[in-house]
Amino acid sequence: MSSHFSGVLQLTDLDDYIGPSQDCIKPVKVEKKPGKGSAKIRIEDDGSYIQVNQDGASQKLEKAKITLNDCLACSGCVTSAESILITQQSHEELYKILAQNKAGVSSQYKMVVVSVSPQSRASLAAKFNLNVQETAKKLNAFFKNLGVHYVFDTSFSRNFSLLENQKEFIERYRRHKEDKKALPMLASACPGWICYAEKTHGSFIIPYISVTKSPQQVMGSLIKNHFATTQNLQANNIYHVTVMPCYDKKLEASRPDFFSEEYETRDVDCVITTGEVLQMLEQEGTSLVDVIPCPLDTQFSFVLDEEPLGHEGGGSGGYLEHIFKYASQELFGIQVDEVKYKPLKNKDFQEVTLEKDGEVLLHFALAYGFRNIQNLVQKLKRGRCSYHYVEVMACPSGCLNGGGQIRAEGEASKDLLQKVEELYNSVRTVSPEKNERVQELYEQWLGGRDNVRVKEALHTQYHAVEKVTSGLSIKW
């Protein structure tokens, strides 16, 4: 079984069995009783584990359960045993909540909100030969037929991410003389890259990473905070699901930083991938083509007259382009209408430069895929990184090629990816500064761009994961 997590998380090629030699820090716990000597473990024919004490008494041991939280705290592997890992992050969990609502127990009833990523929408559009607008409306109808109350669009929350990234970069650039680790600023929207950075390079790399939340987590804050208030609900009365192109987003949603102790709920309760949506369609015995479309929910969707909108830049969110154009104008008074990329060794490592009178003013890059990420980190460690900003993504070709996207076999996979890219880029783009709804929410929800609530709702922090050496103190 090949892992759907990003390449940077596939540190070793594991199978579905988590063996003790693989150094997982979630060992089988053996209860020690006073007066008993060392115990031995016997493996039965059915695969179960039996603890045998010196007095001959035996007991069956429970299997260790590995959760995403355990893996976030572990400096070792990330197993490919997704059926063990993702106990609370699957479409089956969404079905459980919907069934619970249909049972009609008022104390357990939750409002269900689904937020769809534009990359997932493009992948489904390519799969069913639909355009983006048709796909958005049909997805809306499909989820609502299941019992979902609202379907929103994470392109909307990306407006906040882009604006905050722009502001953060300017602040870092201006303090760089005093703080050498203010630059280069490294993108933080990819959880696979963040997980790798925290576990592998820890305190060295963390100061460089942007503290702005990803669109998924901004939407989580928006739904569980502002939207809950407008609906006269507490945060734990809303079940928030996101549809993402990437399994790593399940890790992101599980971070303790995005958990409310007050309401005992996560900002994003469940992440399902594009492929899981396809499974849901198959489970319901239908095709997206056959779903009768319904109007879009526009409250937190990036749409105009029922037409989905997008942002300039590549399929991973366009962070480089937006920050580059904004910084060029804000710092040097230079308006950049078109960003020109210079490919280096491969298409997943490209540079963008702003020059004036032969002087390099800004030097940006995008680095996609594990190989390029490793090269970037080595440059940083050797003090040879000349970039001011790097858009870092774990997957080769970025988010449109995420591990959770719909796949094709062989040569057809390249054609499918090209089609997904074309559909993603087919939407009309609008700059976040021109989105009046976003500007209204800065005031209504956050009390203004400079209010302390902006930091609480739209920013986060990262943590170095200490190296842990573990072993099982039992005899085999």
N, C-alpha and C positions, 0 to 999 in steps of 0.2 A: 504494500500500500504506500503510495507516494504522498508526501505531506502537501497540503494545500497552503500551508503557511509560507511566508516569503522566504526567499533564499537565505537571507541573513539569519533566519531562525533555524534553518536546517543545518545545524553545526555538525551533526553526524547522521548517517543514514540508518535510522532505527526501524525496527518492526513494531508490531502492536504489543509486544511483551516488554514490560519495563523490568529489566533484570537488575539485580543488586550491583553488578559490575559497572552498570551505566551511571552509577553515582547520583541517582535521584535523591533529593533531600526529603522526600516523603516516604520514609521506610515503613515497613510493616511493624506495628507496635506490638510487642510481646509483653503481656502483663506478668510482672515478677511477684511471686508470693513468698512471704517469709518462710524460711526453713526448706525451701526447694533449691536444688542444685541447678546447674545449667541445663537448659532445655534444648532439645533437638527438634528440627522441623522435618516432617515427612511429607512428600508430595504424593498425593493419591492419583489413581488412574484417571479420575475425572478432572484433574487439575487443581483440586482444592488443597489447602495447606493444613496439616495437622501438627500441633505442638505436643511433643511427647516429653513429659517430665521424668526425672530420675526414678521416681516411685512407680513409673509405669502408667500413671494417669495421662490421659490425652484430651485435647480439645481442638475443635475446628476454629481456625483463625479467619477473621474477616479480611476481605481483600482491601488493599490500600486504594483509596480513591484520590486521584490527582485532579485538582481544579485549576482553572486559569490563574487564580490568586496564588496558588502554590508555585506555578511556573514563573510568575512575575517576580517572586521573591527568591528564585533559585538562580544560582550562577552557572548551573550546569546546562544540560540539554533542554531542548523543547521537543517532547516526544511526538511522533506522528500518530499516536493512538488517539485520534480526535474523538472517537466515541467515548473515551474515558475523560478526556479533557473538558469537552464542551457540554457539561451536564445542564447548564442553565443558559446556554447560548445557541439555541437551535430553533428551527421552525416548529418543532414538536412542542416547545415551551409556549410559543405563541398560540398554538392550537389548544393547549391546556387552559390558558387564560380565557380564550374565546368560549370554550366549553363551560368554564366556570361562570362566565357571564350569562350564558344561555340557561344555566341551572336556576338562575333567578334568586340566589342568596344575596340579599342586599348588602350584608356586611363584607362580602368578598368581591363585590362588583367593582370593576375598574374601567375607566375610560381608556380606550386603546388608541394610540396615535402611532402611525407609521411614517417615517421620514425616509425618502428614497434618494439615493445618490444619483447624480447625472451619469456617472460611468456605468452603473447597473442598468439604468434606463436605456442607455445606448446599446449595451450588450443584448438586452431583451429585444430591442427594436431590430437589431441585426438578425437575431435568431428567428424572428417571426416575420421578417420582411415588411416591417411597418416603419412609418416615420416617427420622429420623436414625439410630436404632439399626439398622434394616435396612441402611442405606447403609454404616455403619461395618463391619458384619460381612461384607457382600458385597465391599467394597473390600479387606478383610483377605484374603478368599479369592482374589480376583482377583490380587492381587500375589503371593500365595504360590503360586498355580498357575503363575506365570511363573518362579518360582525365588527369590523374596524370602524371607529367613529370618524377619524380624520386622517388624511394622507397629505403630507407636506413634502417639501423638496429641500435637500441640504445645499443646493445652490444658493438658497436664500441666506442660510447661516454662514455660507462662505463669504458673503459680503462683509460680515463682521471680522472674520479671520483675515481677509485681505487688508482691510482698513487698519486693524491692529498691528499686522505685520509691517505695514508701511511706517506707521508711527514708531514702532519698536526699532526698526532699522535706523531711522533718523536719530533717535536717542543714542543708540549704540555707536553710530558713526561719530557723533559729536563728543562722546566721552572716550573715544578710542585712545587718545594720547595719554590719558591717565590710567586707562584699564585696557591692557593689551589683549585680554581675552574677550573684549566686547566684539571684536571682529576676527575672523569672518563669522557672520551670523548664519547659522545652519537651520534649515527648515525643520519643523517639528510635526508636520501633519501626518507623517508616516509612522505608525506605531511599531512596525517591524524594525525600522531603523532606530527608533527610540529605545526599544527593548535591547537591541544589540549594543547600542552606545552605553546604556546604563550598566549592562552586565560585563562588557568587555573592556571598556575604556573609562567608565565611571567618572570620578572627580576631574580627570583631565579634560574630557570632552564636554561635560555638562554645561560649563559656563558659556560655551559657544552657541548652544542650542536655543532657538527662539522659545519664549515662554507663552506665546499665544496659542490658545486651544485650537484644535482642528475643527473643521465644520461640523463633524459628528458631535463633538462635545459641546460646541457652542449651541447647537440645536438642543442638546440635552439640557443645558442650563436654561435656555429659553422656554422649553416645554415644561420642565419641572418647577420653574420659578414664575416667570411672567404669565405664561399661558394658564398654569394651574390657578393663579390668583384671579385671572379674568373669568375662569370657570367656577369660581368659589369652591375649589377643591384643594386638598392638601397634596403635596408631591407624591405621596405613596398611594394616592387614589388614581394615579395615571400610570398606565403601563406603556412605556415608550420603546418602540422597535425601530431600528434603522436597517435599511437594505444597502449593503456595501459590496464593493468589488473584491474584498480582501478579507481573509480569515484573521489577519492580524488585528483588525478592528475589534474583534471579540476580546483580544487582550487589552486593547485600549479602554473599552467600556468597563472592564473588570478592575481597573486601577483603583486603589483605595482613595486616591485624590478626588475621584468622581463619585464618591459615595457620601450621602447625607446621613450623619449620625442622628440628627434630630428626627428625621422621618424614616430612617432605616430603609433607604431606597437609593438605587443608582440613578444617575442622570439619564443613562441609556440602559434599560433593563435587559434588552435582548438584541443581539446583532445577527441578522441572517444574510447570507450571501446571495448574489445573483443566481447562482446555481441552485440554492435552496428554494428560491421563488419558483424556478422551473420545476423542481420536485413537487412543490405545492400545487402548481397547475396540473401536473400529471396525477397527483393524488386526488384532485377534485374532478379528474376525468375531462379536462377541458384544455383548449388552446387559447392563448392570449388573443389570437385572431377572432375567435368566436365570442369573446366577451363584449357585451354591449357597453360602449363607453358612457361615462357620465362626467359632468362638469368638474373642473379642478377646484380643490380647496385653495383659495388664494391668500388666506390670512398670513401664512408663513411659507409661501411658495414664490419662487422667482419667475413670475409670469406677467404677461401683458396681453389682455384680450384673449385669454385662454391659450396663449402661445408661450411655451417654456422659453426662458432666456438663459444665457450663459455668460461666461467671462472670457476675455482674451487670454491667449497662452495655450499651453499644451494640455493634455488630458489628465494631468495631475493637479490641476487647480490654477495654473498660471501665476504662481507666486513670484517667480523670477521676473516675469514681464511687468507685473503691477508694481512691484517694489522698485525695479529699475527705472521705469518711467516716472514714478512719483519722486524718487530720490534725485533723478536728473534735474527735474524742475525745482524741487524744494531746495536742494543744496547748491546747484550751479546755474539755475535759471535757464536751463536748456530743455526745450520741448522735444521729446522723442516720439515720433509717430509710428515708427516700425522698428522692432527689435530684430537685429541681424545676428544669427547664431553662427558660430564657427566650430564645426565638428573637429574633435581631436582624434584620439586613437579609434574611437567607435562612436556610433550615433547616440549612445547613452552617456557620453561625456562631451559636453559642448560649452563654449565660452561666449560671453557677451561683454563688450567693452565700450565705454564712453570715453572719447578722447577730445581734447581741445588743444590746438597749437602743438601737436605732437606729444602732449602730456596725457597719461592715462588717469582719468578722474574716477572712474568706477570700473571694477573688474568682477563680473559675476560668472557663475557656472551652474550647470545642472549635472548631477551625478546620480545615475540610476543603476541599480544592480549591485550585488555584493562586491564584485571585482573593483568597480569604480569607487565604491565607498571605502574599501580598504586602501586604495591608492590615495584617496583624499585624506584619510586619517594619518597615513604615513607622512604625507607632506606637512601636515600640521605638526606632527611630533618632531620633524626635522627642522621646523621653522622656515619652511620653504613654500608656504601657502600664501599666495599673493591676492587671493580672492577677498572681496568684501562681503559677498553673500553666495551661498550655495543652496540650490534646491535639491534636497537629498530624498530619494525614494528607493525603497528596497527592491522593488520588482523591475527587471529589465523592461524597457518601454513604458514604465510608470504605471499609474493606477488603472488605465484602460486594459492592461494586461495582468491585472491582479489575479491571485490564486483562486479567488471566489467567482471569477467570471465564467460564463458559459464557454466550453471548449469544443474544438473540432479536432479531428485526427489528421496527422501528417501534414501535407502541403495545404490542406484546407484551413489549417489553423492560421496561416499567414493571411489568407484571403479574408477570413472572418475578422481578424484583428484590424485589417485595413478598413473593412466595412464599418466596424465599431468606431474607428477614428473618424471616418467620414461623417457618420451620423452624429457623433458627439460635437464635431465642428460645424454642423449644419445649422445650429441654433444661432439666433441673433445675440450679439454680445452687448452688454451694457456695463459701464464702469460702476463700481460700488458707490462712488461719491454721488452719483446721480439717482440713487435709489431713495426716494422720499420716505418710503415706509421704514427703511433702515434708520434714517436720520430721526424719524419720529420715535422709534424704539429706543434710540440712545437717550432721548429725553424722558420718555414715559417709563421705561423699564429701568434704566441705569442712572437717570438724573444728570445726564450730560457726559460729553466725551472725557472730561477730566475728573469725574466723580470716582471716589474710591470703589464704588460698586462695579465699575468697569473691570478693575483688576480682579475682583472676586469672581465675576461671572465669565470673563473672557480670557483669563490667564491661568496658568498652572505652574507646576514645578516638577523637577525630575530628581531622581535619587540614585546614587551609586549603589550597586548591589555587591555586597562583600562576597569575596570568594569563600565558598563553604566546602570543606572536605568532610564527607560523611561515609559511613559504612554500616553494614548491619552486623551487630555483635551477636550473631547467632551461628550455630554450627550447621553445615549442610551435609 
